[in-house]
Amino acid sequence: MSAPDTFAAGFEVPLHRSLTEPILLGGAPRTVAIANGTLAAAVGLGLQLWIPGVVLWVAGHSLAVWGARVDPQFMQVFARHIKHKPLLDV
């Protein structure tokens, strides 16, 4: 018999790291970073409120980076959490 830490012949496949890690932009999930940048650009450029636009971008990106550091898939978890009803009504 083989040792418990070895794999059976033909059952080991090399897996590239990019298949298991989420796509991040500046440490934040890609979709969140794009949405945050678009919203901040709309405020900063569209409404010509430069300082609130920059503050919105910095705050939003910082929160997204913090969330991705805690759980890289926090947006998928949050979306699933919002979609399901609570089981116990207390």
Biopython code that builds the backbone (N, CA, C, O; Angstrom):
import numpy as np
from Bio.PDB.StructureBuilder import StructureBuilder

atoms = [
    (1, "MET", "N", (0.836, -1.186, 0.000)),
    (1, "MET", "CA", (0.000, 0.000, 0.000)),
    (1, "MET", "C", (0.873, 1.238, 0.000)),
    (1, "MET", "O", (2.037, 1.203, 0.399)),
    (2, "SER", "N", (0.298, 2.310, -0.447)),
    (2, "SER", "CA", (1.055, 3.555, -0.490)),
    (2, "SER", "C", (0.872, 4.325, 0.810)),
    (2, "SER", "O", (-0.057, 4.077, 1.578)),
    (3, "ALA", "N", (1.770, 5.252, 1.030)),
    (3, "ALA", "CA", (1.696, 6.087, 2.233)),
    (3, "ALA", "C", (0.481, 7.009, 2.126)),
    (3, "ALA", "O", (0.071, 7.346, 1.015)),
    (4, "PRO", "N", (-0.110, 7.430, 3.259)),
    (4, "PRO", "CA", (-1.315, 8.262, 3.202)),
    (4, "PRO", "C", (-1.105, 9.647, 2.597)),
    (4, "PRO", "O", (-2.071, 10.273, 2.162)),
    (5, "ASP", "N", (0.130, 10.141, 2.557)),
    (5, "ASP", "CA", (0.349, 11.479, 2.017)),
    (5, "ASP", "C", (0.658, 11.478, 0.522)),
    (5, "ASP", "O", (0.880, 12.545, -0.049)),
    (6, "THR", "N", (0.678, 10.323, -0.126)),
    (6, "THR", "CA", (0.918, 10.268, -1.567)),
    (6, "THR", "C", (-0.401, 10.006, -2.283)),
    (6, "THR", "O", (-1.349, 9.486, -1.694)),
    (7, "PHE", "N", (-0.446, 10.371, -3.549)),
    (7, "PHE", "CA", (-1.652, 10.208, -4.347)),
    (7, "PHE", "C", (-1.536, 8.967, -5.212)),
    (7, "PHE", "O", (-0.432, 8.536, -5.545)),
    (8, "ALA", "N", (-2.664, 8.397, -5.571)),
    (8, "ALA", "CA", (-2.676, 7.259, -6.473)),
    (8, "ALA", "C", (-2.265, 7.734, -7.862)),
    (8, "ALA", "O", (-2.507, 8.881, -8.239)),
    (9, "ALA", "N", (-1.648, 6.844, -8.606)),
    (9, "ALA", "CA", (-1.175, 7.205, -9.939)),
    (9, "ALA", "C", (-2.359, 7.596, -10.821)),
    (9, "ALA", "O", (-3.355, 6.874, -10.879)),
    (10, "GLY", "N", (-2.258, 8.711, -11.492)),
    (10, "GLY", "CA", (-3.301, 9.173, -12.383)),
    (10, "GLY", "C", (-4.359, 10.043, -11.724)),
    (10, "GLY", "O", (-5.262, 10.521, -12.410)),
    (11, "PHE", "N", (-4.278, 10.262, -10.430)),
    (11, "PHE", "CA", (-5.282, 11.043, -9.726)),
    (11, "PHE", "C", (-4.731, 12.357, -9.185)),
    (11, "PHE", "O", (-5.349, 12.982, -8.323)),
    (12, "GLU", "N", (-3.598, 12.768, -9.673)),
    (12, "GLU", "CA", (-3.015, 14.043, -9.267)),
    (12, "GLU", "C", (-2.907, 14.924, -10.498)),
    (12, "GLU", "O", (-2.325, 14.535, -11.511)),
    (13, "VAL", "N", (-3.473, 16.112, -10.396)),
    (13, "VAL", "CA", (-3.483, 17.034, -11.522)),
    (13, "VAL", "C", (-2.929, 18.366, -11.043)),
    (13, "VAL", "O", (-3.370, 18.880, -10.014)),
    (14, "PRO", "N", (-1.964, 18.940, -11.772)),
    (14, "PRO", "CA", (-1.490, 20.264, -11.373)),
    (14, "PRO", "C", (-2.594, 21.302, -11.606)),
    (14, "PRO", "O", (-3.263, 21.293, -12.640)),
    (15, "LEU", "N", (-2.769, 22.179, -10.645)),
    (15, "LEU", "CA", (-3.825, 23.184, -10.711)),
    (15, "LEU", "C", (-3.183, 24.561, -10.615)),
    (15, "LEU", "O", (-2.462, 24.854, -9.662)),
    (16, "HIS", "N", (-3.451, 25.402, -11.607)),
    (16, "HIS", "CA", (-2.862, 26.733, -11.615)),
    (16, "HIS", "C", (-3.528, 27.602, -10.557)),
    (16, "HIS", "O", (-4.733, 27.491, -10.326)),
    (17, "ARG", "N", (-2.759, 28.452, -9.924)),
    (17, "ARG", "CA", (-3.247, 29.298, -8.840)),
    (17, "ARG", "C", (-4.351, 30.244, -9.282)),
    (17, "ARG", "O", (-5.213, 30.598, -8.478)),
    (18, "SER", "N", (-4.343, 30.659, -10.536)),
    (18, "SER", "CA", (-5.349, 31.608, -11.019)),
    (18, "SER", "C", (-6.746, 31.001, -11.073)),
    (18, "SER", "O", (-7.728, 31.737, -11.163)),
    (19, "LEU", "N", (-6.855, 29.689, -11.022)),
    (19, "LEU", "CA", (-8.170, 29.050, -11.032)),
    (19, "LEU", "C", (-8.827, 29.055, -9.662)),
    (19, "LEU", "O", (-10.039, 28.864, -9.562)),
    (20, "THR", "N", (-8.061, 29.268, -8.615)),
    (20, "THR", "CA", (-8.613, 29.199, -7.262)),
    (20, "THR", "C", (-8.663, 30.548, -6.562)),
    (20, "THR", "O", (-9.389, 30.689, -5.578)),
    (21, "GLU", "N", (-7.928, 31.532, -7.027)),
    (21, "GLU", "CA", (-7.899, 32.836, -6.373)),
    (21, "GLU", "C", (-8.841, 33.807, -7.080)),
    (21, "GLU", "O", (-8.937, 33.785, -8.307)),
    (22, "PRO", "N", (-9.534, 34.656, -6.329)),
    (22, "PRO", "CA", (-10.439, 35.624, -6.956)),
    (22, "PRO", "C", (-9.666, 36.734, -7.665)),
    (22, "PRO", "O", (-8.504, 36.996, -7.356)),
    (23, "ILE", "N", (-10.334, 37.382, -8.623)),
    (23, "ILE", "CA", (-9.728, 38.492, -9.353)),
    (23, "ILE", "C", (-9.914, 39.759, -8.524)),
    (23, "ILE", "O", (-11.042, 40.159, -8.235)),
    (24, "LEU", "N", (-8.806, 40.384, -8.144)),
    (24, "LEU", "CA", (-8.850, 41.585, -7.322)),
    (24, "LEU", "C", (-8.231, 42.755, -8.083)),
    (24, "LEU", "O", (-7.273, 42.580, -8.837)),
    (25, "LEU", "N", (-8.781, 43.937, -7.881)),
    (25, "LEU", "CA", (-8.205, 45.173, -8.412)),
    (25, "LEU", "C", (-7.801, 46.033, -7.229)),
    (25, "LEU", "O", (-8.659, 46.566, -6.525)),
    (26, "GLY", "N", (-6.527, 46.169, -7.008)),
    (26, "GLY", "CA", (-6.054, 46.958, -5.874)),
    (26, "GLY", "C", (-6.432, 46.352, -4.541)),
    (26, "GLY", "O", (-6.543, 47.069, -3.547)),
    (27, "GLY", "N", (-6.631, 45.040, -4.498)),
    (27, "GLY", "CA", (-6.984, 44.366, -3.259)),
    (27, "GLY", "C", (-8.472, 44.229, -3.030)),
    (27, "GLY", "O", (-8.884, 43.556, -2.085)),
    (28, "ALA", "N", (-9.293, 44.848, -3.866)),
    (28, "ALA", "CA", (-10.750, 44.768, -3.743)),
    (28, "ALA", "C", (-11.290, 43.868, -4.856)),
    (28, "ALA", "O", (-10.671, 43.763, -5.916)),
    (29, "PRO", "N", (-12.435, 43.220, -4.630)),
    (29, "PRO", "CA", (-13.036, 42.424, -5.708)),
    (29, "PRO", "C", (-13.280, 43.281, -6.947)),
    (29, "PRO", "O", (-13.629, 44.457, -6.841)),
    (30, "ARG", "N", (-13.095, 42.687, -8.106)),
    (30, "ARG", "CA", (-13.135, 43.422, -9.366)),
    (30, "ARG", "C", (-14.451, 44.166, -9.560)),
    (30, "ARG", "O", (-14.437, 45.348, -9.906)),
    (31, "THR", "N", (-15.576, 43.512, -9.347)),
    (31, "THR", "CA", (-16.871, 44.154, -9.581)),
    (31, "THR", "C", (-17.109, 45.308, -8.613)),
    (31, "THR", "O", (-17.666, 46.337, -8.993)),
    (32, "VAL", "N", (-16.688, 45.135, -7.372)),
    (32, "VAL", "CA", (-16.871, 46.192, -6.373)),
    (32, "VAL", "C", (-15.988, 47.386, -6.711)),
    (32, "VAL", "O", (-16.425, 48.532, -6.608)),
    (33, "ALA", "N", (-14.747, 47.123, -7.116)),
    (33, "ALA", "CA", (-13.833, 48.216, -7.450)),
    (33, "ALA", "C", (-14.339, 49.009, -8.658)),
    (33, "ALA", "O", (-14.239, 50.236, -8.678)),
    (34, "ILE", "N", (-14.878, 48.320, -9.660)),
    (34, "ILE", "CA", (-15.393, 49.013, -10.842)),
    (34, "ILE", "C", (-16.636, 49.826, -10.490)),
    (34, "ILE", "O", (-16.763, 50.975, -10.910)),
    (35, "ALA", "N", (-17.551, 49.238, -9.722)),
    (35, "ALA", "CA", (-18.767, 49.965, -9.331)),
    (35, "ALA", "C", (-18.429, 51.171, -8.458)),
    (35, "ALA", "O", (-19.002, 52.247, -8.631)),
    (36, "ASN", "N", (-17.506, 50.992, -7.529)),
    (36, "ASN", "CA", (-17.103, 52.086, -6.648)),
    (36, "ASN", "C", (-16.424, 53.203, -7.444)),
    (36, "ASN", "O", (-16.702, 54.380, -7.216)),
    (37, "GLY", "N", (-15.552, 52.848, -8.361)),
    (37, "GLY", "CA", (-14.886, 53.851, -9.186)),
    (37, "GLY", "C", (-15.855, 54.596, -10.084)),
    (37, "GLY", "O", (-15.714, 55.802, -10.288)),
    (38, "THR", "N", (-16.843, 53.883, -10.625)),
    (38, "THR", "CA", (-17.842, 54.519, -11.480)),
    (38, "THR", "C", (-18.698, 55.497, -10.684)),
    (38, "THR", "O", (-18.971, 56.606, -11.142)),
    (39, "LEU", "N", (-19.120, 55.083, -9.494)),
    (39, "LEU", "CA", (-19.928, 55.965, -8.649)),
    (39, "LEU", "C", (-19.134, 57.198, -8.218)),
    (39, "LEU", "O", (-19.650, 58.315, -8.248)),
    (40, "ALA", "N", (-17.882, 56.992, -7.819)),
    (40, "ALA", "CA", (-17.046, 58.120, -7.406)),
    (40, "ALA", "C", (-16.774, 59.059, -8.582)),
    (40, "ALA", "O", (-16.738, 60.277, -8.405)),
    (41, "ALA", "N", (-16.582, 58.500, -9.782)),
    (41, "ALA", "CA", (-16.367, 59.340, -10.960)),
    (41, "ALA", "C", (-17.630, 60.121, -11.310)),
    (41, "ALA", "O", (-17.547, 61.273, -11.735)),
    (42, "ALA", "N", (-18.790, 59.508, -11.136)),
    (42, "ALA", "CA", (-20.047, 60.218, -11.412)),
    (42, "ALA", "C", (-20.225, 61.386, -10.455)),
    (42, "ALA", "O", (-20.677, 62.459, -10.857)),
    (43, "VAL", "N", (-19.875, 61.182, -9.199)),
    (43, "VAL", "CA", (-19.987, 62.268, -8.221)),
    (43, "VAL", "C", (-18.924, 63.326, -8.492)),
    (43, "VAL", "O", (-19.221, 64.520, -8.525)),
    (44, "GLY", "N", (-17.679, 62.879, -8.687)),
    (44, "GLY", "CA", (-16.573, 63.824, -8.854)),
    (44, "GLY", "C", (-16.593, 64.568, -10.164)),
    (44, "GLY", "O", (-16.357, 65.776, -10.196)),
    (45, "LEU", "N", (-16.873, 63.866, -11.251)),
    (45, "LEU", "CA", (-16.834, 64.506, -12.564)),
    (45, "LEU", "C", (-18.208, 65.008, -13.003)),
    (45, "LEU", "O", (-18.341, 66.129, -13.494)),
    (46, "GLY", "N", (-19.223, 64.172, -12.821)),
    (46, "GLY", "CA", (-20.559, 64.541, -13.284)),
    (46, "GLY", "C", (-21.165, 65.673, -12.487)),
    (46, "GLY", "O", (-21.706, 66.619, -13.061)),
    (47, "LEU", "N", (-21.082, 65.591, -11.182)),
    (47, "LEU", "CA", (-21.648, 66.635, -10.330)),
    (47, "LEU", "C", (-20.634, 67.714, -9.972)),
    (47, "LEU", "O", (-20.978, 68.708, -9.332)),
    (48, "GLN", "N", (-19.400, 67.521, -10.380)),
    (48, "GLN", "CA", (-18.288, 68.431, -10.102)),
    (48, "GLN", "C", (-18.100, 68.663, -8.609)),
    (48, "GLN", "O", (-17.795, 69.771, -8.168)),
    (49, "LEU", "N", (-18.288, 67.604, -7.849)),
    (49, "LEU", "CA", (-18.007, 67.625, -6.412)),
    (49, "LEU", "C", (-16.743, 66.795, -6.205)),
    (49, "LEU", "O", (-16.813, 65.611, -5.877)),
    (50, "TRP", "N", (-15.593, 67.426, -6.401)),
    (50, "TRP", "CA", (-14.333, 66.706, -6.434)),
    (50, "TRP", "C", (-13.989, 66.060, -5.102)),
    (50, "TRP", "O", (-13.654, 64.877, -5.052)),
    (51, "ILE", "N", (-14.069, 66.819, -4.036)),
    (51, "ILE", "CA", (-13.656, 66.288, -2.730)),
    (51, "ILE", "C", (-14.591, 65.174, -2.263)),
    (51, "ILE", "O", (-14.096, 64.133, -1.831)),
    (52, "PRO", "N", (-15.918, 65.334, -2.326)),
    (52, "PRO", "CA", (-16.776, 64.202, -1.944)),
    (52, "PRO", "C", (-16.574, 62.972, -2.833)),
    (52, "PRO", "O", (-16.695, 61.845, -2.353)),
    (53, "GLY", "N", (-16.271, 63.169, -4.111)),
    (53, "GLY", "CA", (-16.004, 62.038, -4.998)),
    (53, "GLY", "C", (-14.766, 61.268, -4.589)),
    (53, "GLY", "O", (-14.767, 60.037, -4.579)),
    (54, "VAL", "N", (-13.705, 61.994, -4.251)),
    (54, "VAL", "CA", (-12.465, 61.340, -3.814)),
    (54, "VAL", "C", (-12.671, 60.654, -2.469)),
    (54, "VAL", "O", (-12.193, 59.539, -2.257)),
    (55, "VAL", "N", (-13.384, 61.322, -1.560)),
    (55, "VAL", "CA", (-13.654, 60.721, -0.246)),
    (55, "VAL", "C", (-14.491, 59.454, -0.409)),
    (55, "VAL", "O", (-14.228, 58.448, 0.250)),
    (56, "LEU", "N", (-15.495, 59.498, -1.283)),
    (56, "LEU", "CA", (-16.329, 58.324, -1.540)),
    (56, "LEU", "C", (-15.499, 57.180, -2.103)),
    (56, "LEU", "O", (-15.670, 56.029, -1.701)),
    (57, "TRP", "N", (-14.601, 57.492, -3.031)),
    (57, "TRP", "CA", (-13.764, 56.456, -3.626)),
    (57, "TRP", "C", (-12.818, 55.847, -2.593)),
    (57, "TRP", "O", (-12.695, 54.625, -2.514)),
    (58, "VAL", "N", (-12.153, 56.686, -1.804)),
    (58, "VAL", "CA", (-11.199, 56.181, -0.806)),
    (58, "VAL", "C", (-11.917, 55.345, 0.246)),
    (58, "VAL", "O", (-11.448, 54.266, 0.608)),
    (59, "ALA", "N", (-13.045, 55.833, 0.736)),
    (59, "ALA", "CA", (-13.783, 55.095, 1.766)),
    (59, "ALA", "C", (-14.329, 53.781, 1.212)),
    (59, "ALA", "O", (-14.211, 52.741, 1.859)),
    (60, "GLY", "N", (-14.920, 53.821, 0.031)),
    (60, "GLY", "CA", (-15.479, 52.606, -0.565)),
    (60, "GLY", "C", (-14.419, 51.578, -0.888)),
    (60, "GLY", "O", (-14.610, 50.387, -0.646)),
    (61, "HIS", "N", (-13.301, 52.031, -1.433)),
    (61, "HIS", "CA", (-12.235, 51.092, -1.779)),
    (61, "HIS", "C", (-11.594, 50.518, -0.520)),
    (61, "HIS", "O", (-11.257, 49.335, -0.481)),
    (62, "SER", "N", (-11.424, 51.342, 0.499)),
    (62, "SER", "CA", (-10.845, 50.842, 1.752)),
    (62, "SER", "C", (-11.737, 49.785, 2.383)),
    (62, "SER", "O", (-11.246, 48.764, 2.864)),
    (63, "LEU", "N", (-13.041, 50.021, 2.386)),
    (63, "LEU", "CA", (-13.968, 49.021, 2.929)),
    (63, "LEU", "C", (-13.959, 47.736, 2.101)),
    (63, "LEU", "O", (-14.035, 46.641, 2.658)),
    (64, "ALA", "N", (-13.868, 47.863, 0.785)),
    (64, "ALA", "CA", (-13.832, 46.681, -0.068)),
    (64, "ALA", "C", (-12.542, 45.892, 0.126)),
    (64, "ALA", "O", (-12.564, 44.661, 0.119)),
    (65, "VAL", "N", (-11.421, 46.583, 0.300)),
    (65, "VAL", "CA", (-10.150, 45.894, 0.554)),
    (65, "VAL", "C", (-10.196, 45.188, 1.898)),
    (65, "VAL", "O", (-9.731, 44.056, 2.025)),
    (66, "TRP", "N", (-10.758, 45.856, 2.907)),
    (66, "TRP", "CA", (-10.885, 45.224, 4.225)),
    (66, "TRP", "C", (-11.771, 43.982, 4.140)),
    (66, "TRP", "O", (-11.440, 42.943, 4.710)),
    (67, "GLY", "N", (-12.897, 44.086, 3.429)),
    (67, "GLY", "CA", (-13.787, 42.937, 3.283)),
    (67, "GLY", "C", (-13.133, 41.795, 2.530)),
    (67, "GLY", "O", (-13.326, 40.633, 2.885)),
    (68, "ALA", "N", (-12.357, 42.105, 1.489)),
    (68, "ALA", "CA", (-11.676, 41.059, 0.725)),
    (68, "ALA", "C", (-10.550, 40.430, 1.528)),
    (68, "ALA", "O", (-10.226, 39.260, 1.326)),
    (69, "ARG", "N", (-9.958, 41.183, 2.428)),
    (69, "ARG", "CA", (-8.909, 40.619, 3.271)),
    (69, "ARG", "C", (-9.510, 39.623, 4.267)),
    (69, "ARG", "O", (-8.909, 38.589, 4.557)),
    (70, "VAL", "N", (-10.696, 39.942, 4.785)),
    (70, "VAL", "CA", (-11.374, 39.044, 5.724)),
    (70, "VAL", "C", (-11.893, 37.814, 4.987)),
    (70, "VAL", "O", (-11.675, 36.688, 5.434)),
    (71, "ASP", "N", (-12.581, 38.018, 3.858)),
    (71, "ASP", "CA", (-13.133, 36.926, 3.058)),
    (71, "ASP", "C", (-13.125, 37.360, 1.597)),
    (71, "ASP", "O", (-13.874, 38.263, 1.224)),
    (72, "PRO", "N", (-12.287, 36.734, 0.755)),
    (72, "PRO", "CA", (-12.189, 37.168, -0.638)),
    (72, "PRO", "C", (-13.505, 37.072, -1.415)),
    (72, "PRO", "O", (-13.657, 37.736, -2.441)),
    (73, "GLN", "N", (-14.447, 36.271, -0.954)),
    (73, "GLN", "CA", (-15.722, 36.129, -1.650)),
    (73, "GLN", "C", (-16.856, 36.768, -0.858)),
    (73, "GLN", "O", (-17.979, 36.263, -0.864)),
    (74, "PHE", "N", (-16.572, 37.876, -0.177)),
    (74, "PHE", "CA", (-17.579, 38.471, 0.694)),
    (74, "PHE", "C", (-18.782, 39.002, -0.074)),
    (74, "PHE", "O", (-19.887, 39.022, 0.468)),
    (75, "MET", "N", (-18.604, 39.425, -1.298)),
    (75, "MET", "CA", (-19.748, 39.938, -2.058)),
    (75, "MET", "C", (-20.705, 38.816, -2.452)),
    (75, "MET", "O", (-21.920, 39.012, -2.424)),
    (76, "GLN", "N", (-20.189, 37.653, -2.816)),
    (76, "GLN", "CA", (-21.059, 36.526, -3.129)),
    (76, "GLN", "C", (-21.803, 36.061, -1.884)),
    (76, "GLN", "O", (-22.980, 35.707, -1.952)),
    (77, "VAL", "N", (-21.112, 36.063, -0.744)),
    (77, "VAL", "CA", (-21.747, 35.672, 0.513)),
    (77, "VAL", "C", (-22.829, 36.682, 0.886)),
    (77, "VAL", "O", (-23.914, 36.291, 1.317)),
    (78, "PHE", "N", (-22.549, 37.963, 0.728)),
    (78, "PHE", "CA", (-23.528, 39.000, 1.053)),
    (78, "PHE", "C", (-24.754, 38.911, 0.142)),
    (78, "PHE", "O", (-25.885, 39.041, 0.609)),
    (79, "ALA", "N", (-24.530, 38.690, -1.150)),
    (79, "ALA", "CA", (-25.652, 38.572, -2.087)),
    (79, "ALA", "C", (-26.521, 37.364, -1.740)),
    (79, "ALA", "O", (-27.747, 37.447, -1.808)),
    (80, "ARG", "N", (-25.903, 36.253, -1.372)),
    (80, "ARG", "CA", (-26.656, 35.064, -0.977)),
    (80, "ARG", "C", (-27.399, 35.307, 0.332)),
    (80, "ARG", "O", (-28.517, 34.825, 0.512)),
    (81, "HIS", "N", (-26.785, 36.047, 1.236)),
    (81, "HIS", "CA", (-27.415, 36.365, 2.518)),
    (81, "HIS", "C", (-28.668, 37.222, 2.313)),
    (81, "HIS", "O", (-29.682, 37.003, 2.975)),
    (82, "ILE", "N", (-28.602, 38.178, 1.417)),
    (82, "ILE", "CA", (-29.740, 39.055, 1.156)),
    (82, "ILE", "C", (-30.876, 38.287, 0.476)),
    (82, "ILE", "O", (-32.051, 38.569, 0.714)),
    (83, "LYS", "N", (-30.520, 37.317, -0.372)),
    (83, "LYS", "CA", (-31.513, 36.599, -1.156)),
    (83, "LYS", "C", (-32.377, 35.657, -0.312)),
    (83, "LYS", "O", (-33.566, 35.501, -0.593)),
    (84, "HIS", "N", (-31.802, 35.032, 0.711)),
    (84, "HIS", "CA", (-32.521, 34.031, 1.500)),
    (84, "HIS", "C", (-33.264, 34.668, 2.661)),
    (84, "HIS", "O", (-32.800, 35.643, 3.252)),
    (85, "LYS", "N", (-34.426, 34.104, 2.980)),
    (85, "LYS", "CA", (-35.202, 34.564, 4.124)),
    (85, "LYS", "C", (-34.584, 34.025, 5.409)),
    (85, "LYS", "O", (-33.925, 32.986, 5.390)),
    (86, "PRO", "N", (-34.788, 34.717, 6.517)),
    (86, "PRO", "CA", (-34.315, 34.167, 7.792)),
    (86, "PRO", "C", (-35.129, 32.924, 8.155)),
    (86, "PRO", "O", (-36.330, 32.863, 7.892)),
    (87, "LEU", "N", (-34.475, 31.947, 8.751)),
    (87, "LEU", "CA", (-35.153, 30.703, 9.097)),
    (87, "LEU", "C", (-36.018, 30.858, 10.332)),
    (87, "LEU", "O", (-37.117, 30.306, 10.389)),
    (88, "LEU", "N", (-35.548, 31.592, 11.309)),
    (88, "LEU", "CA", (-36.271, 31.740, 12.558)),
    (88, "LEU", "C", (-36.732, 33.180, 12.708)),
    (88, "LEU", "O", (-35.915, 34.100, 12.708)),
    (89, "ASP", "N", (-38.017, 33.375, 12.834)),
    (89, "ASP", "CA", (-38.549, 34.712, 13.098)),
    (89, "ASP", "C", (-38.663, 34.886, 14.595)),
    (89, "ASP", "O", (-39.529, 34.288, 15.234)),
    (90, "VAL", "N", (-37.800, 35.694, 15.148)),
    (90, "VAL", "CA", (-37.799, 35.888, 16.599)),
    (90, "VAL", "C", (-38.240, 37.294, 16.919)),
    (90, "VAL", "O", (-38.310, 37.668, 18.090)),
]
sb = StructureBuilder()
sb.init_structure("model")
sb.init_model(0)
sb.init_chain("A")
sb.init_seg("    ")
for serial, (resi, resn, name, xyz) in enumerate(atoms, 1):
    if name == "N":
        sb.init_residue(resn, " ", resi, " ")
    sb.init_atom(name, np.array(xyz, "f"), 0.0, 1.0, " ", f" {name:<3s}", serial, name[0])
structure = sb.get_structure()
